[in-house]
Amino acid sequence: MPATDAAPSLDAFRGEVRAFFSDQLPAALDGVTGSMARAKAWRAALFDAGLAAIDYPAEFGGRGLSPEYKAAFNEESRGLTPREDAVFGIGVGMAMPTIRDFATDELKERFLSPGLRGDDVWCQMYSEPGAGSDLAGLTTRADLDGDEWVVTGQKVWTSGAQHSQYAILLARTDFDAPKHRGVTMFVLPVEQDGVTVRPLVQMTGEAEFNEVFIDEARIPKSWVVGDVNGGWRTAVALLAHERVQTGVASVGGSGKQRSKAGRVPIPVSQLIELARERDRLDDPVMRHELARLYTGETIMGYFKHMGVHPSIGKLWRTIQGRAAADTAARLAFPASPAWADDGSKRGVDEDYFAYHILNCRGMSLGGGTDEIQRNTLGERVLGLPREPGPGKDTPFKELPRN
């Protein structure tokens, strides 16, 4: 939808959103099969309707509207977003805002519109085997060779890399600088000979994560987000977007949809239905549990437009997800995390609750551990003393390695 000079009224905009979900989206998804195909059809329809980039400039397909319009969209779309949209969580929710805020005009022109429309899928290459919670300890290196950067190293826990065309990559470009000052953020083309993606199978039987081996992969010289050796600033900015995304992603999808993708809490409506099936709705203890979970889910919805620190939303999602999974385990059956493995592909309904019961523990890790979130809140919000560590001016090459 082309941008207009005058912003619509909030009521008119809300009507526009409701009309999209009631009329345009069903037509766009009609006859589309397969998770990735449906994800791309949904995102393209949203973008073409002018609703995928509400607060982005018009030249990138946006509307240039104020945050209150985005909040209105979040309210009107709650429970209506297809679960398949999770594949764009990193690109739309993390990479695109960082490129918008820090990248050159060249990179904005190249990546924003295709990323927001779902033409490109993105992943995030941050963590390494020796640099998880201590992200600034990363050792993947990038060296400038003429008009290209040459990158070598290893990344791990990379969600969605198997589907991605591009990655937001952190690499060390100066080993003589202190560890926070010698890091640079790049856009890495994933589909090249120097990048090998290998799945990591979890106890759920799924492979959401990957380990990525980078062997002299090539990046154009200008594909730097922010400044060379100034990547820690952009890395922190992306992490803030990540914690917002993980904190609210669970309230976007419909409570009727079932998916074994992503680390999201089980919707309370599904737990109520499970309690009804198990004849537990009259149990006062269970009713209290369900009421508590309903309250938590409602609070998560408020986080989309309350302006709270992103670590709060991320921590709340973890608490909600684990509590919802524990309730499902008590409701389902004594061996609820188990299933018979006969080698056949199971449908989503066959082990849906088992998947989430096992998968919920990962919520305490992905996007920064609970401990890291609490440190962040303590130091940056409450002003408590920072944790002790090596001097900030110590060259990275002189620090002990994990």
N, C-alpha and C positions, 0 to 999 in steps of 0.2 A: 504494500500500500504506500503510495507516495506521501512524503511528509507535507504538511500544510503549515502556513505561517502562524495561524491561530490555533492554540491548543483547544481541544474539545473540553466541554465541561466534564467534571468527574462523573456525573450521572450518565452523560452520553457515552463516555469511555467505558463505563461499566456495562452499558447495554451492548456496546461493540464486542466486548469480551464474551458476554453471555451468548451473543449471536454466533460468534466463532465456534464455541464449543457445542452449541446445539445444532447448528446448520452446516458450517463449513468443514469442521473436522471430521464428522462421520462420512461425508462425501469423499474427503481426501484419503481416508483409510479404507474405504469400501473396496474389497477384493484384494487388498495388500496383505501378503502372508510373509512370515519370517520376521524374527525379532529386529534384525538390522534394517530390513526394508521398511518395516513399520516405523522404526525410529526416525529414519531419514524422511519418510513421507510426512510424519507429524511435524518435525522441525521445519521442513520446507514450507508447509502450510502455515505454520505459526509466523515464520519470517515474512512470507508473502502477504500475510494479513496485517503486517505492521506491528506485531505483538511480541516479536522475539528479541527486540533491542530497544525497549521503550525509552531508556535513558541514554542511548548512544546518539552521536551526531547523525544527521540525516545522510551525509555522504557515505556512511557505512550501513545504510539500511535502517537506521534508527529513527526515533520520533523526536528526540531531544526534549522529552518531557521530564518533569520534576519527580522526585522520589515518591510523592504522594500517589502518582499514577501507577508506579510500579507496585506500591503497597496495595492499591486497589485491584490490580491484576492478580496479585498473590491471593487476595481474599476471594475473588470471583472464581479463580481456577483451582482452589483447594478441593482435592478429591477428584479432579477431572483430568489431571495430567497423566498421559499413558506411562506405565511403568518403563516402557522401552526407552524413555527419555534419559534413563540413567547412564547410557553410553556417552552422552554429551555432558555429563556432570563436570568433568575436568576441563573440557574445552570451553564450554559456555560459562560455567560458574567460576573458573579459576584462570585459565590461560587468556581468554579474551579480555577480561577486565584489566589484567596486567599489561597486555600488549596495548590496549587503549590508553592506559595511564602513563606508560613508560617507553614505549617503542617509538622508532622513527616513523615519519610519515610513510616511507616506503613499506615498512612492515605492516603498518595499519592498513594501507591500501591492499596489500597482498593477502592478508590473513583474516581481517575482521569479518567481512561479509560472508565469505565461505564458511568460516567457523561458526558464526551465529546461525547460518541457514542449515547447518548440518551437512554441508558438502564435504567438509574435512572432519575427521575424528582425531582427537588429541589425547595424549597421555602426559604424565608428569614424571620426569626422571630426576628424583631427589636422592632417596635413600640408597645407601651402599652397604655391603657386608660389614664394613668397619665404620660406618657413619650413619647411624639410625637416629637416636635421640640427639646425639651430638652431630647434627647435620653439617656444621661448619668444619668437621674433620674429614670431609670428602677428599678423595685422591684421584678421581677421574680427571685427566688432564687435557687441556686444549692448547695447542701450539699453532701460532700463525705461520702459514706457509704460502707466501705470495698472496693470492686473492681468496684463500680458503683457510679455515681453521681445521686442524687435524685432531681428532678426539679419540682417546683410548682410555678404557676403564670398564667398570662394571656397576650396574644398578640392580636393585632388587625391590620386591614388593611393588612392582610397576603395574598398576591396575589398567586394564584395557589396552596394553601395548600391542596385543595380537590383532586389534582392530584399527590401530592408529596409523595415520599418514604422517603426523608430526608430533614432536614432544617438546615440552618446555624442559630444558636441560640445564643443570648446574654443573659446572666444571671448574677446575682450578687452573688459572692462567698465570699465577705468580706464586711459586713455592718459597720465595724469599720474603714475601709479605706476611704479616700476622694472618691467622687463619680466616678471620672474617673479612679481610681486605683484599684477598687475592682470588676471589671467586667471581665468575662471570656467568650471566644467564644467556642462553642461546635458544634459538629455534632449530631443532635437529630434524632433518628428514629421516623418518624411520625406515622407509622402504628403500634401502640401499645395501650393498654387499657387506659393508662394514658393521652392520647392526644385526645381531642374532637374538631373537626373542624365544625364550623357553618357558613353558607354563610351569607353575608351581601348584600341584594338586593339594587341596586342603582336605581335612577330615570329613567335610561335607560331600566329597566326591567331585566338587566343582573346581575350576581353575580360574579364579578371578584375577589372580596375581601372576606376575611373570618375573623371571630374572632376565636381564638384558646384558649381553656382552658386546662391547663397542671396541672394534679393532681398526684403528685408523679411518674412522668414518669422517666424511667431509661435510663442512658447513660453509656456505658463502660468508665472506668476510663481514658483510654488513648485517648479517642475521643475529645481531646482538640486541638483547632487550635491556635498555638502560645503558650503563657505562661499563667498559672493560675494567675489570677488577672492582666494580661497584655492584656486583650481583647480589650481595647480601641484602641490600636495601630492597631490591625487587623480589628476592626470595621471601623476605618477611611479609611484603605486601601480598604476594600470592598465597602465603600461608593464612593470612587473615581471610582472604576470599574462600580458601579451602574450608576453614572452620565454620564460616557462615554457611557454606554449601552443605557440609556434612551435618550441621546442626539443624537445618530446616528441610533437607531432602526428604525426610521421612513423612512429611505432612503434605507433600505435593500430589502423591498418587491416590488413586481411588481405593477405598476400603474394600471394594469388591474384587479388585485385581489381585492375583497371586503371582508372585515372581520369586525365582531363586537367584536373583542378581542383586548385588549391592548389599551394604550393611545398613539396613533400615529396620526400625522396630516393627513388629507385627501390628497392624491396625487394630484398635480396640474393637471395632465393629466385628472383626473376624473372631476375636476372643469371645465376644458376647454370643455369637452364633455357635461357637464351639461349646460354650457353657450350656447353651440351650440343647444342643445335641446330646450332651452328657448328663442332662437333667440336673444341672447344678445352679440354675438361675435363682432358686429359692434359698440357696445356702448363704447365710448372712456374711460369713467370712469371705466367700467368693464375691458376693455383691460389693463388699467393701474394697476388695482388691481391684475389681473392674472399675469402680468409681474413682479410685486413686489413679489408675492408668488413664482413664478418660480425662481427668484433670491434667495429668502430665502431657498428654497429647495436645490438649487445648493450649497449654502454656507454650509448647513448641511452636504452635501456629502463630502465637503472638510475636515470637522472636524474629519473624520475617520482617517486621516493620517497627520494632521497638528501639532499635539502635543499641542493643546491649553488646558488650564485648563478645567477640566471636567465640572465645574459649568457653564462655558460659553456655552458649548453645550447643557446642560440641560435647561438653561434659553432660549436659542435660539429656542429649540424645543417647549417650552411653547408658545412663541410669534408666531411662525409659526402655531402651531396647533389651537390656538384660532382665529388667523386671517383667516385661511382656513375655519374654521367652520362658522365664521361670513359671509364670502363670500358665502358659501353654503346656509346659511339661506336666504340671499338676493336673491339668484338665484332660490331657490327651489319653495317656495310659502309662503304666509303670515303666515300660521300655520305650518311651516316646522318642529318644534320640536314635533308635535302632531301626534298621530295615533289612529285609532279606536281599542279599546281593546275588542275583542269579546271572549277572553279566548283561542284562538287558537295560535299555535306556528307560528310566522311569519318568512318568509324566509329572507335571508340577504338583498335581493334587495328591499323588501317592505318598510323597514324603515332604510335603511343604512345611509342616510344623517341625518335623525332625531336622530339616535343613536349618531353620531359624534358631532352633534350640542350640544346635552346635555352632552356628555361625555368629551368634550374638557376642561371644567373647572377644571376637576381633574388633568390636566397636571400641574397646579400650585401647587399641593400638593404632588403627588407621587414622591418618590425619594428625598424628602427634599423640603420644600416650597421655593417659589421664594425669600422670605425674608431671609431664611437661606442661599441660594446660594449667595445673594448679600453680606450678612455678611461675608461669606467665602472669596469671592473675595476681599472685602475691607480689611479684616484683614490679609489674607495669601498672597495675591498678591500685594495689594497696600500698605500694612504696616500700615494701620490705627489703632488707639487704639482699644483694645478689648472692648466689651460691659461689663458694670459693673456686678458683681455678687458676691456670697459668696466667702470667701477665699478658695483658692485651697487646703489648708491643713485641712479644716473642715471635720471631719468624716461624712460619709453619713447619719448615724443614727441620727445626730444632725440637719440635714437640714430640713426645712419645706417641706411638701409634697403637691403635687397638689391634 
